[in-house]
């Protein structure tokens, strides 16, 4: 049994609504329903009466609700006790980061911090948890990390309360279509596959799984595409690195973050498959923290780092405001 199943079940009891609970838990409704079913399978009994609306508990569900509250309270109590003890003697910054950013953005960013922030306070100690976007957000919400680094787009926003969480924009990332370069020694290597494809000859498509954040970004690209794209889904995974490796094998077109393919494009192993830049989307790279309070002041090193980043980013903010006013 997973702790998040208990949290899901308690949320469902409190809202009596699968859709609302799925939204509060930052997960799709089908995924939320599967997790409730997994809990029921583990217990060997139905907790939810699915013959009625609104959602009601079975007799077993009522009994288990009280037990779930008690179990979760004990688990969280032990976790908080241990975290407070660790934080009292530790200067390590805990980062929750989606897989792609952990491979592309974070290594260079930590090097820059070591040269700048580290020169002021001493060696930088960090611990990185590479997760999907949903679980990375939950780590911050549940107090499992100090900082959350993730992608953001206005049409697929990260739902964090601005009254509770601080945010900095660390950069921007373009998501574009790439394919393996055709063999040959020509100066400008061309992709083996080129968008938009034809209705009677769709292009082999390397896709993200439905619940992957980058997959939802690709869905926006496809929904807005003019002319429409003709694609035949041949492969599916939730990791951009996996799609890149398949693209390098010549298995099809993949939409990949620009930073993930910098080396391969430079070496003419991959090339953009969207000539003219018609089919792409830009995302922000955002950094979040829980706003310090008297009850939860957070680690001193995290507060110092946040102040350092705000000072470093201030000139860039001023330039963007000036450019916006000129437009």
C-alpha positions as a printed Julia matrix, in Angstrom:
327×3 Matrix{Float64}:
   0.0    0.0     0.0
   1.21   3.52   -0.82
   0.72   6.52    1.44
  -0.74   8.53   -1.43
  -3.59   6.0    -1.67
  -4.61   6.93    1.87
  -4.42  10.64    0.99
  -6.51  10.02   -2.14
  -9.16   8.14   -0.2
  -9.39  10.77    2.54
  -9.71  13.5    -0.11
 -12.51  11.57   -1.83
 -14.41  11.15    1.45
 -14.09  14.88    2.14
 -15.24  16.0    -1.33
 -17.59  13.12   -2.31
 -16.5   13.87   -5.86
 -13.92  12.0    -7.97
 -13.32  14.93  -10.33
 -12.81  17.48   -7.55
 -10.49  15.18   -5.6
  -8.45  14.41   -8.71
  -8.0   18.14   -9.27
  -6.95  18.73   -5.66
  -4.5   15.83   -5.87
  -2.98  17.17   -9.13
  -3.78  14.03  -11.12
  -6.18  13.11  -13.92
  -9.52  11.59  -12.96
  -8.75   8.2   -14.61
  -5.44   8.0   -12.73
  -7.15   8.99   -9.47
  -9.83   6.32   -9.96
  -7.16   3.69  -10.61
  -5.41   4.6    -7.36
  -8.65   4.24   -5.37
  -9.17   0.86   -7.03
  -5.61  -0.15   -6.16
  -6.33   0.64   -2.5
  -9.53  -1.44   -2.64
  -7.64  -4.31   -4.29
  -4.99  -4.17   -1.59
  -7.63  -4.24    1.17
  -9.69  -6.89   -0.6
 -12.98  -5.0    -0.25
 -14.94  -2.15   -1.84
 -14.7    1.2    -0.07
 -16.88   3.2    -2.49
 -20.5    2.49   -3.38
 -20.46   3.1    -7.14
 -24.2    2.48   -7.55
 -25.14   5.86   -6.05
 -24.48   9.53   -6.76
 -23.05  11.55   -5.14
 -20.25   9.27   -4.05
 -20.92   7.35   -0.85
 -18.87   4.99    1.29
 -19.65   1.33    1.83
 -19.8    0.13    5.45
 -16.2   -1.03    5.05
 -15.34   2.42    3.71
 -16.68   4.12    6.86
 -14.6    1.82    9.07
 -11.47   2.3     6.98
 -11.83   6.1     6.86
 -11.23   6.38   10.61
  -8.28   4.01   10.36
  -6.84   5.89    7.37
  -6.9    9.2     9.27
  -5.13   7.6    12.21
  -2.51   5.84   10.07
  -1.77   8.93    7.99
  -1.5   11.07   11.12
   1.03   8.68   12.62
   3.06   8.5     9.41
   3.14  12.28    8.97
   3.95  12.81   12.64
   6.99  10.52   12.46
   8.09  12.11    9.18
   7.87  15.64   10.58
   9.78  14.65   13.7
  12.61  13.11   11.67
  12.72  16.0     9.19
  12.97  18.59   11.95
  15.85  16.65   13.5
  17.62  16.38   10.16
  17.04  20.02    9.22
  18.5   21.19   12.52
  21.94  19.84   11.64
  21.84  19.86    7.85
  22.57  22.47    5.19
  21.61  20.31    2.21
  19.08  21.77   -0.26
  16.5   19.17   -1.34
  15.32  19.61   -4.94
  12.33  17.96   -6.63
  12.8   18.11  -10.4
  11.14  16.45  -13.42
  13.37  13.91  -15.16
  14.15  16.03  -18.23
  15.23  19.12  -16.29
  17.33  16.95  -13.97
  19.41  15.94  -17.01
  19.48  19.22  -18.95
  19.0   22.32  -16.77
  20.12  21.26  -13.3
  23.78  20.26  -13.88
  24.73  23.59  -15.49
  22.58  25.54  -13.03
  24.26  23.95  -10.01
  27.67  24.72  -11.51
  26.67  28.38  -11.88
  25.37  28.45   -8.3
  28.6   26.91   -7.03
  30.61  29.64   -8.77
  28.36  32.48   -7.58
  26.33  31.63   -4.48
  28.9   29.06   -3.34
  31.65  31.65   -3.44
  29.68  33.67   -0.85
  28.54  30.93    1.54
  30.88  28.02    0.85
  30.38  24.65   -0.9
  26.82  23.94   -2.02
  25.25  20.69   -0.8
  22.17  19.46   -2.65
  20.03  16.34   -3.0
  18.0   15.85   -6.17
  14.82  13.8    -6.56
  14.05  13.15  -10.25
  10.28  12.62  -10.59
   7.41  13.27  -12.96
   5.89  16.75  -12.71
   2.89  15.59  -10.66
   4.98  13.81   -8.03
   7.52  16.64   -7.93
   4.73  19.11   -7.11
   3.42  16.77   -4.41
   6.89  16.63   -2.85
   6.77  20.39   -2.33
   3.16  20.4    -1.12
   3.84  17.56    1.34
   7.04  19.16    2.64
   9.3   16.55    1.06
  11.65  19.06   -0.59
  12.89  22.62   -0.21
  12.62  23.68   -3.85
  10.59  22.56   -6.85
  11.93  23.15  -10.36
   9.45  22.47  -13.16
   8.02  23.49  -16.52
   5.03  25.85  -16.71
   2.68  26.94  -19.47
  -0.43  29.14  -19.06
  -2.61  26.46  -20.67
  -1.19  23.72  -18.45
  -0.33  25.62  -15.25
   1.17  24.21  -12.08
  -1.62  24.67   -9.52
   0.2   26.1    -6.52
  -1.35  28.77   -4.28
   0.59  32.05   -4.85
  -0.34  33.04   -1.31
   1.62  30.1     0.07
   4.39  29.55   -2.49
   7.02  31.9    -3.91
   8.03  31.57   -7.56
  10.94  32.64   -9.77
  11.21  32.26  -13.56
  14.6   30.7   -14.18
  14.46  30.47  -17.97
  12.5   29.32  -20.99
  12.43  26.13  -22.98
  11.16  25.42  -26.49
   9.51  22.09  -27.3
  10.02  21.17  -30.97
   9.9   18.24  -33.39
  13.14  16.4   -34.21
  14.1   13.43  -36.35
  17.33  11.63  -37.23
  19.46  13.22  -39.92
  19.66  11.52  -43.3
  22.99   9.77  -43.87
  25.55  11.65  -45.94
  28.29  14.23  -45.72
  26.37  17.28  -46.87
  26.94  20.46  -44.85
  23.28  20.89  -43.89
  21.97  17.49  -42.79
  18.24  17.06  -43.43
  15.82  15.11  -41.2
  14.6   11.73  -42.39
  11.02  12.77  -41.58
   9.5   16.21  -42.18
   6.26  17.64  -40.83
   3.37  17.93  -41.54
   3.16  14.53  -43.29
   0.29  13.41  -45.53
  -3.08  11.92  -44.73
  -2.4    8.87  -46.89
   1.18   8.58  -45.55
   1.32   9.64  -41.88
   4.73  10.04  -40.29
   5.95   7.62  -37.57
   5.37   9.38  -34.27
   7.23   8.85  -30.99
   4.83   9.96  -28.27
   4.72  10.72  -24.57
   2.29   8.85  -22.35
  -1.02  10.67  -21.76
  -0.23  11.74  -18.18
   3.25  13.12  -18.93
   3.46  16.93  -18.71
   5.39  17.19  -21.99
   2.73  14.97  -23.54
   0.11  17.57  -22.66
   2.34  20.21  -24.25
   2.5   18.15  -27.44
  -1.3   17.86  -27.36
  -1.49  21.67  -27.41
   0.84  21.8   -30.4
  -1.23  19.23  -32.28
  -4.52  20.95  -31.4
  -3.25  24.32  -32.7
  -1.43  22.92  -35.76
  -2.31  24.61  -39.06
  -2.09  22.77  -41.34
  -2.95  19.67  -39.36
  -0.21  17.12  -38.71
  -0.55  13.55  -39.96
   1.12  11.21  -37.5
   1.06   7.48  -36.77
   1.89   6.74  -33.13
   4.52   3.99  -33.09
   6.0    4.27  -29.61
   5.09   5.75  -26.24
   7.02   6.55  -23.05
   6.89   9.21  -20.32
  10.57  10.2   -20.63
  12.0   12.65  -23.17
  15.37  10.88  -23.0
  13.7    7.65  -24.1
  12.06   9.38  -27.07
  15.39  10.96  -28.02
  17.09   7.57  -28.15
  14.33   6.2   -30.36
  14.61   9.22  -32.66
  18.37   8.65  -32.92
  17.58   5.11  -34.08
  15.51   6.59  -36.9
  12.22   5.28  -35.52
  10.26   8.48  -36.1
   9.57  12.08  -35.08
   9.69  13.16  -31.43
   8.84  16.49  -29.8
  11.77  17.21  -27.5
  12.95  20.08  -25.28
  15.59  22.09  -27.11
  18.11  21.72  -24.29
  17.8   17.91  -24.42
  19.11  17.72  -28.01
  21.69  20.53  -28.16
  24.61  18.14  -28.52
  22.87  15.86  -31.04
  21.84  18.8   -33.25
  25.36  20.24  -33.14
  26.8   16.86  -34.12
  24.22  16.6   -36.95
  22.69  13.45  -35.51
  19.25  15.04  -35.14
  17.62  17.88  -37.05
  14.45  19.88  -36.63
  11.54  18.22  -38.39
   9.37  21.35  -38.35
  10.92  23.54  -41.01
  10.04  27.2   -40.41
   9.3   26.68  -36.7
   5.54  26.38  -37.26
   4.89  23.58  -34.77
   6.48  24.38  -31.42
   5.62  25.71  -27.97
   7.57  27.66  -25.35
   7.46  26.86  -21.65
   8.82  28.65  -18.61
  11.24  26.95  -16.24
  10.0   27.91  -12.78
  11.43  27.52   -9.3
   9.04  27.3    -6.32
   9.45  27.25   -2.56
   7.02  27.31    0.34
   6.94  30.87    1.67
   8.69  30.98    5.07
   6.51  31.59    8.12
   6.96  31.71   11.86
   5.7   28.13   12.12
   7.73  26.88    9.15
  10.76  29.12    8.65
  12.58  26.69    6.37
  16.32  26.18    6.1
  18.56  29.22    6.38
  20.58  28.14    3.35
  17.41  27.99    1.23
  16.42  31.5     2.31
  19.9   32.8     1.47
  19.82  31.09   -1.92
  16.39  32.55   -2.7
  17.6   36.08   -1.91
  20.66  35.5    -4.11
  18.5   34.31   -7.02
  16.12  37.25   -6.69
  19.07  39.65   -6.93
  20.5   37.79   -9.92
  17.17  37.73  -11.78
  16.21  41.37  -11.07
  18.02  42.83  -14.16
  16.31  40.29  -16.43
  12.9   41.19  -14.97
  13.54  44.88  -15.57
  14.48  44.21  -19.2
  11.32  42.19  -19.8
   9.13  44.92  -18.28
  10.86  47.52  -20.49
  10.35  45.42  -23.6
   6.69  44.9   -22.73
   6.13  48.65  -22.24
   7.81  49.41  -25.59
   5.46  47.0   -27.35
